[in-house]
Amino acid sequence: EPAGMLTDQAQVKSYIAKYNLEDELSNAVNLAIKQNSTDPYLVISEYMKSLSTTEMEEEEDDDVIIMEEENEIPQLKARGRHKAIMSPSVSIPTDWERVEYAKSDEDAAFLHEAMATNALMQKLAPSDRAHLVAAFCEKRFSAGDVIIKQGDPGDLFYVVKSGECDISVAGVGTVMKATRGSAFGELALLYGAPRAATVAAETELVAFTLDMLTFKSTMMGKAQQDHAVYLSFINSVELLNPLSEADKRTIAYALSEREYPAERNIICEGDEGSEFYLIREGEVKCTKAGVKDEVSGRLKRGDFFGELALLSSDKRAATVTTVVPTTVLVLSRAVFERVVGSLSEILQSGAGAQQRA
């Protein structure tokens, strides 16, 4: 048995939580889906590599990402291709059209809440989830109906609106009961894999469903739209003007989107800095402990903050708080240092005029 191997279930759970493995694996799979990658293993491995705390300075950047001039979306270069079985490329029929289903505000809010707690959906950008909510279709089942059968091909993802169903595995029996807010069938969206369990309605049941083609085409189409918007946004940020077009495209694809309500701290003075922020929509203020007035003008669309903490070992120099509901685009330390590191002298020379965060 390998030295240090975790055998206790509590230790395993603690280890998974410590390194946020479930969420990061979900992020990696979603990235492969957005790229419609024919080599999802490579996409996932490069994403995981970006999270590593181990320095890999000997590796050339062009071994990691190649920017194709004719492509809007950056493609990862394979250094040894695996057979793509995890998230196969989707061929979208030329006559396929996205269908949206009308929903009450209550149902839309319910789906948003359900996706926010689902491992697959919760790390999607808020605008991605909103795009998917419109595509969910309501289905009704009677007590005793078999919703999915173990071994059958997967085609739909389900979110239970009302009622109860039993989830069982052959040779094991019931493994859980699904009630309002429960979701099952995620593997159908990711892999198109055979069903791993049987799900049967125990009562009258209403569920919202989403099919794999709609999920993947929606996510890919949304990713391309976002990339174009992000690239346009990046081009409007004076700080990033010295970057090459290839670097700008890299950043545009690496940005993640977050929403904050009004009066919420995005970063706090004294915290460790690991992310750089671009304001897409909204407004924030910058304050320091012991200073009565705000320490800079209000920051709005096109402004940025958090860069100083990424360029030095100093902790956050100010607290940044939303004034109104605000959407920010976030760039991680790993990507920032790889792509934006060439701007360090420019940023530091202007630090005196930009003592924000």
C-alpha positions as CSV (number, residue, x, y, z in Angstrom):
1,E,0.0,0.0,0.0
2,P,1.5,3.4,-1.0
3,A,2.9,5.5,1.9
4,G,0.5,8.1,3.0
5,M,-2.5,6.6,1.1
6,L,-5.8,7.8,2.6
7,T,-8.1,4.9,3.5
8,D,-10.5,6.4,6.0
9,Q,-13.6,7.8,4.3
10,A,-13.6,11.0,6.4
11,Q,-10.0,11.6,5.4
12,V,-10.8,11.2,1.8
13,K,-13.7,13.7,2.0
14,S,-11.5,16.1,3.9
15,Y,-8.8,15.8,1.2
16,I,-11.4,16.4,-1.6
17,A,-12.8,19.5,0.2
18,K,-9.3,20.9,1.0
19,Y,-8.3,21.0,-2.6
20,N,-11.8,21.8,-4.0
21,L,-11.5,18.8,-6.3
22,E,-15.1,18.3,-7.2
23,D,-15.6,21.9,-8.3
24,E,-12.4,22.1,-10.2
25,L,-13.1,18.9,-12.1
26,S,-16.5,20.3,-12.9
27,N,-14.9,23.5,-14.2
28,A,-12.5,21.5,-16.3
29,V,-15.2,19.4,-17.9
30,N,-17.3,22.5,-18.6
31,L,-14.3,24.1,-20.4
32,A,-13.9,21.0,-22.6
33,I,-17.6,21.3,-23.5
34,K,-17.5,25.0,-24.3
35,Q,-14.6,24.3,-26.7
36,N,-16.4,21.3,-28.2
37,S,-13.0,19.7,-27.9
38,T,-12.1,16.5,-29.7
39,D,-9.5,15.9,-27.1
40,P,-11.2,16.7,-23.8
41,Y,-8.4,15.0,-21.8
42,L,-5.9,17.6,-23.0
43,V,-8.2,20.5,-22.1
44,I,-8.8,19.1,-18.7
45,S,-5.1,18.3,-18.0
46,E,-4.1,21.8,-19.1
47,Y,-6.7,23.3,-16.8
48,M,-5.6,21.2,-13.9
49,K,-2.0,22.2,-14.6
50,S,-2.9,25.8,-14.3
51,L,-4.1,25.2,-10.8
52,S,-0.8,23.6,-9.7
53,T,1.3,25.5,-7.1
54,T,4.4,24.0,-8.6
55,E,6.4,26.3,-10.8
56,M,6.9,25.0,-14.4
57,E,9.2,27.7,-15.7
58,E,11.1,25.3,-17.9
59,E,8.1,24.6,-20.1
60,E,7.7,27.0,-23.0
61,D,4.4,28.8,-23.2
62,D,3.9,27.8,-26.8
63,D,3.8,24.2,-25.6
64,V,0.6,25.0,-23.7
65,I,-1.6,27.2,-25.9
66,I,-1.5,27.9,-29.6
67,M,-3.6,30.7,-31.0
68,E,-4.8,30.1,-34.5
69,E,-5.2,33.3,-36.5
70,E,-8.3,32.1,-38.4
71,N,-10.1,30.8,-35.3
72,E,-12.0,33.0,-32.9
73,I,-11.5,30.5,-30.1
74,P,-8.0,29.4,-28.9
75,Q,-7.3,25.7,-29.3
76,L,-5.1,23.7,-27.0
77,K,-2.3,21.8,-28.8
78,A,-2.1,18.0,-28.2
79,R,1.3,16.7,-27.1
80,G,0.1,13.1,-27.3
81,R,-3.5,12.6,-28.2
82,H,-5.9,10.3,-26.4
83,K,-9.0,8.8,-28.0
84,A,-11.8,11.2,-27.2
85,I,-14.3,9.3,-25.1
86,M,-15.0,11.6,-22.3
87,S,-16.8,14.5,-23.9
88,P,-17.2,13.7,-27.6
89,S,-17.4,16.4,-30.2
90,V,-21.0,17.2,-31.0
91,S,-22.1,17.4,-34.6
92,I,-25.0,19.9,-34.7
93,P,-27.4,19.4,-37.6
94,T,-27.5,22.3,-40.0
95,D,-31.3,22.5,-39.6
96,W,-31.2,22.4,-35.8
97,E,-32.8,25.3,-34.0
98,R,-32.6,26.2,-30.3
99,V,-36.0,25.9,-28.7
100,E,-37.0,28.0,-25.6
101,Y,-39.9,27.2,-23.3
102,A,-41.9,29.9,-21.5
103,K,-41.7,29.8,-17.7
104,S,-43.1,31.6,-14.8
105,D,-40.8,33.8,-12.8
106,E,-41.2,31.2,-10.0
107,D,-40.1,28.3,-12.2
108,A,-37.2,30.3,-13.6
109,A,-36.0,31.2,-10.1
110,F,-36.4,27.6,-9.0
111,L,-34.1,26.4,-11.9
112,H,-31.5,29.1,-11.1
113,E,-31.5,27.9,-7.5
114,A,-31.3,24.2,-8.5
115,M,-28.4,24.8,-10.9
116,A,-26.5,26.9,-8.3
117,T,-26.3,23.9,-6.1
118,N,-25.6,21.3,-8.8
119,A,-21.9,20.2,-9.2
120,L,-22.1,20.4,-13.0
121,M,-24.0,23.7,-13.3
122,Q,-22.9,25.8,-10.2
123,K,-19.6,26.9,-11.7
124,L,-21.1,28.2,-14.9
125,A,-21.2,31.9,-15.5
126,P,-24.5,33.4,-14.3
127,S,-25.3,34.4,-17.9
128,D,-24.7,30.8,-19.0
129,R,-27.2,29.5,-16.4
130,A,-29.7,32.1,-17.5
131,H,-29.3,30.9,-21.1
132,L,-29.9,27.3,-20.1
133,V,-32.9,28.1,-18.0
134,A,-34.8,29.1,-21.1
135,A,-34.1,25.7,-22.7
136,F,-35.4,23.5,-20.0
137,C,-38.7,21.7,-20.9
138,E,-41.3,20.6,-18.3
139,K,-42.3,16.9,-18.4
140,R,-44.9,15.1,-16.2
141,F,-44.8,11.5,-15.0
142,S,-47.3,9.2,-13.2
143,A,-46.5,7.1,-10.2
144,G,-44.8,3.9,-11.3
145,D,-43.3,5.4,-14.5
146,V,-39.7,4.5,-15.2
147,I,-38.0,7.8,-16.0
148,I,-34.6,6.3,-16.9
149,K,-33.5,2.7,-17.0
150,Q,-30.0,1.5,-16.0
151,G,-28.0,0.6,-19.1
152,D,-30.1,2.6,-21.6
153,P,-28.4,5.4,-23.6
154,G,-28.4,8.7,-21.8
155,D,-30.3,11.6,-23.5
156,L,-31.7,13.9,-20.8
157,F,-30.8,15.7,-17.6
158,Y,-33.6,16.1,-15.1
159,V,-34.4,18.6,-12.3
160,V,-37.3,17.5,-10.1
161,K,-39.9,20.2,-9.6
162,S,-42.4,18.3,-7.5
163,G,-43.0,14.7,-6.4
164,E,-40.6,11.9,-5.5
165,C,-38.7,9.3,-7.3
166,D,-36.5,6.3,-6.4
167,I,-33.0,5.9,-7.7
168,S,-31.7,2.3,-7.7
169,V,-28.7,0.4,-8.9
170,A,-28.8,-3.3,-10.0
171,G,-27.4,-5.5,-7.3
172,V,-27.5,-2.7,-4.7
173,G,-31.1,-1.5,-4.5
174,T,-32.2,2.0,-3.7
175,V,-29.3,4.5,-3.3
176,M,-31.3,7.7,-2.8
177,K,-34.7,9.4,-3.1
178,A,-35.0,12.4,-5.4
179,T,-37.4,15.2,-4.4
180,R,-37.9,18.9,-5.3
181,G,-34.6,20.5,-6.4
182,S,-32.8,17.1,-6.9
183,A,-31.1,16.6,-10.2
184,F,-30.0,13.5,-12.0
185,G,-28.7,12.4,-15.4
186,E,-25.7,14.8,-15.6
187,L,-23.6,12.1,-17.4
188,A,-26.0,12.3,-20.3
189,L,-25.0,15.9,-20.9
190,L,-21.3,15.2,-20.6
191,Y,-20.6,11.7,-22.0
192,G,-23.7,10.3,-23.7
193,A,-22.9,7.3,-21.5
194,P,-25.3,4.5,-20.6
195,R,-27.5,5.2,-17.6
196,A,-25.7,4.2,-14.3
197,A,-29.0,3.8,-12.4
198,T,-32.7,3.3,-12.8
199,V,-35.0,6.2,-11.7
200,A,-38.7,5.5,-11.1
201,A,-41.5,7.9,-10.1
202,E,-43.0,7.0,-6.7
203,T,-45.7,9.7,-6.9
204,E,-47.0,12.0,-9.6
205,L,-43.9,13.9,-10.6
206,V,-43.0,17.0,-12.6
207,A,-39.5,17.6,-13.8
208,F,-37.6,20.0,-16.0
209,T,-35.4,18.3,-18.7
210,L,-32.5,19.4,-20.8
211,D,-31.0,17.3,-23.7
212,M,-27.4,16.9,-24.5
213,L,-27.5,18.6,-27.9
214,T,-29.3,21.7,-26.5
215,F,-26.8,21.8,-23.6
216,K,-23.7,21.5,-25.6
217,S,-24.8,23.7,-28.5
218,T,-26.0,26.3,-26.1
219,M,-22.8,26.3,-24.1
220,M,-20.6,26.4,-27.3
221,G,-22.7,29.1,-28.9
222,K,-22.7,31.1,-25.7
223,A,-18.9,30.6,-25.3
224,Q,-18.3,32.0,-28.8
225,Q,-20.6,35.0,-28.1
226,D,-18.9,35.6,-24.8
227,H,-15.4,35.4,-26.4
228,A,-16.3,38.1,-28.9
229,V,-17.8,40.3,-26.1
230,Y,-14.8,39.7,-23.8
231,L,-12.3,40.4,-26.6
232,S,-14.1,43.7,-27.4
233,F,-14.1,44.6,-23.8
234,I,-10.4,43.8,-23.4
235,N,-9.6,46.0,-26.4
236,S,-11.3,48.9,-24.5
237,V,-9.1,48.4,-21.4
238,E,-6.1,50.7,-21.8
239,L,-4.0,48.6,-19.4
240,L,-4.1,45.7,-21.9
241,N,-3.3,47.7,-25.0
242,P,0.4,46.5,-25.1
243,L,-0.6,42.9,-25.4
244,S,-0.5,41.1,-28.7
245,E,-3.7,40.1,-30.4
246,A,-2.9,36.5,-29.6
247,D,-2.5,37.3,-25.9
248,K,-5.7,39.2,-25.8
249,R,-7.5,36.3,-27.3
250,T,-6.0,34.0,-24.7
251,I,-7.2,36.3,-21.9
252,A,-10.6,36.6,-23.4
253,Y,-11.0,32.8,-23.3
254,A,-9.6,32.5,-19.8
255,L,-11.9,35.1,-18.1
256,S,-14.6,33.9,-15.8
257,E,-17.7,35.9,-15.0
258,R,-19.0,36.6,-11.5
259,E,-22.0,38.7,-10.3
260,Y,-22.1,40.5,-7.0
261,P,-25.1,42.3,-5.3
262,A,-24.8,45.9,-4.2
263,E,-22.8,46.6,-1.0
264,R,-20.7,43.4,-1.3
265,N,-17.0,43.3,-0.8
266,I,-15.2,41.8,-3.8
267,I,-11.7,42.0,-2.1
268,C,-10.7,43.1,1.3
269,E,-7.7,45.1,2.5
270,G,-5.1,42.8,3.9
271,D,-6.3,39.7,2.1
272,E,-3.9,37.6,-0.1
273,G,-4.3,38.5,-3.7
274,S,-4.7,35.9,-6.4
275,E,-7.0,37.4,-9.0
276,F,-7.2,40.4,-11.3
277,Y,-10.6,41.9,-12.0
278,L,-12.1,43.8,-15.0
279,I,-15.5,45.5,-14.5
280,R,-18.0,44.4,-17.2
281,E,-21.0,46.1,-15.7
282,G,-21.7,48.1,-12.5
283,E,-19.7,50.3,-10.2
284,V,-17.4,49.8,-7.2
285,K,-15.8,52.0,-4.6
286,C,-12.3,51.7,-3.0
287,T,-11.7,52.3,0.7
288,K,-9.0,51.9,3.3
289,A,-9.2,51.3,7.1
290,G,-8.7,54.6,8.9
291,V,-9.3,56.8,5.9
292,K,-12.7,58.6,5.9
293,D,-13.0,59.2,2.2
294,E,-12.8,56.8,-0.7
295,V,-9.2,56.4,-1.9
296,S,-9.9,56.7,-5.6
297,G,-12.7,57.7,-8.0
298,R,-15.5,55.2,-8.5
299,L,-14.5,52.4,-10.9
300,K,-17.0,51.4,-13.7
301,R,-17.2,49.5,-16.9
302,G,-13.7,49.2,-18.5
303,D,-11.9,49.8,-15.2
304,F,-9.8,47.2,-13.4
305,F,-8.5,46.4,-9.9
306,G,-6.4,43.8,-8.1
307,E,-3.4,44.0,-10.4
308,L,-0.9,45.3,-7.7
309,A,-1.4,42.2,-5.5
310,L,-0.6,40.0,-8.5
311,L,2.6,41.8,-9.3
312,S,4.1,41.7,-5.8
313,S,3.9,39.9,-2.5
314,D,2.0,42.7,-1.0
315,K,-1.4,42.0,0.3
316,R,-4.5,43.8,-0.9
317,A,-4.0,47.6,-0.4
318,A,-7.7,48.5,-0.3
319,T,-11.2,47.1,0.1
320,V,-13.3,47.1,-3.1
321,T,-17.1,47.1,-2.6
322,T,-19.9,47.1,-5.0
323,V,-22.1,50.2,-5.1
324,V,-24.7,48.7,-7.4
325,P,-25.2,45.1,-8.7
326,T,-21.9,44.4,-10.5
327,T,-20.5,41.9,-13.0
328,V,-16.8,41.4,-13.1
329,L,-14.5,39.3,-15.3
330,V,-11.8,37.5,-13.4
331,L,-8.4,36.4,-14.4
332,S,-6.5,33.9,-12.3
333,R,-3.0,34.5,-11.0
334,A,-1.6,31.6,-13.1
335,V,-2.9,32.9,-16.4
336,F,-2.1,36.5,-15.5
337,E,1.5,35.8,-14.8
338,R,1.9,33.7,-17.9
339,V,0.1,36.1,-20.3
340,V,0.2,39.6,-18.6
341,G,3.6,39.3,-17.0
342,S,5.1,41.3,-19.8
343,L,3.1,44.3,-18.5
344,S,4.6,44.3,-15.1
345,E,7.0,47.3,-15.7
346,I,4.1,49.3,-17.2
347,L,1.8,48.6,-14.2
348,Q,4.5,49.2,-11.6
349,S,5.5,52.5,-13.2
350,G,1.9,53.6,-12.9
351,A,1.3,52.2,-9.4
352,G,1.6,55.6,-7.8
353,A,-1.3,56.9,-9.8
354,Q,-3.3,53.7,-9.3
355,Q,-3.2,52.9,-5.5
356,R,-6.4,51.0,-5.7
357,A,-6.0,47.4,-4.7
